[in-house]
Amino acid sequence: MTLFKWKKEETITAVSGKLPPPNEVLVKVEKVNQHAIIPTYAHPDDSCCDLYIIEDYIIRKGERRLCRTGIAIEIPSGYEVQVRPRSGLALKYGLSIVNAPGTVDAQYRNEIKLLVINLGQSPVTLRRGDRVAQMCIKPVYTMHFMEVDKLSESDRGLGGWGSTGE
């Protein structure tokens, strides 16, 4: 039974269980600090790789800190990198990324820094080499705007915040 076609010459079948190779994008990385650690994937099929910090930090309850990674990246035009919190740190300590997801544009070449916030009840100590955030790469679509006199109708109508109930 054919599930779908991958390229023209490969047919993936339910019997073989083979899947097409994952999409890969070359991202150049520069260590801008001697303590920098190149991002890593914990598992082969993870959508995000881990970002490491290069300094120790104590983040008090409600405090925001800009944490250094020691790396700069170069991504191809037509992509962005999104920086996100790590779920384990969010659950255990209440750590998050203030502007999640943070965006790294294709033309950005400076060091990646993490705007971390402690939403927990106690101070959190982060050590050099800790995995504090994660990042993934996504294609970017440019919006072209067309001014109109009136937008088309929808089932939702003009309902705004909370209009669909709890």
Secondary structure, DSSP 8 states (H G I E B T S, - for coil): -EEEEETTTEEEETTT-----------EEEESSTT----B-SSTT-SSEEEE-SS-EEE-TT-EEEEEEEEEEE--TTEEEEEEE-HHHHHHH-EEETTSSEEE-TT--SEEEEEEEE-SSS-EEE-TT-EEEEEEEEE---------SS----SSTT--TTTT--
